[in-house]
Each structure stands twice: as C-alpha cells, then as structure tokens.
Amino acid sequence: TAEAKREQIIRAAKEGVNGYIVKPFNGATLKSKIDKIFERVG
C-alpha cells in the first residue's frame, strides 16, 4: 500500500502481517523481503 501511516503498520503487525514494505521501495528491498519469506518456508 502507498499509505505508510504508523498506526496502519502497527495494526498490520498485530494482525500477523510480516515483511511489510512501505512505498517507495527499490528492487533490493523487495528481493530481501522475498528471500526472507523463502527462508522461513524452507
């Protein structure tokens, strides 16, 4: 989402969201998040 309000990020974390990416982001950030997901699911 394009909205990076602190409250929304906190709520998302409480709901179990992880790897939240705030726009704007670059390719390296996206790759890092995807790599971490693959590490968790193994």
Protein Blocks (a to p, Z undefined) as FASTA:
>chain_A
ZZfcfklmmmmmmnopahiacddddfklmmmmmmmmmmmnZZ
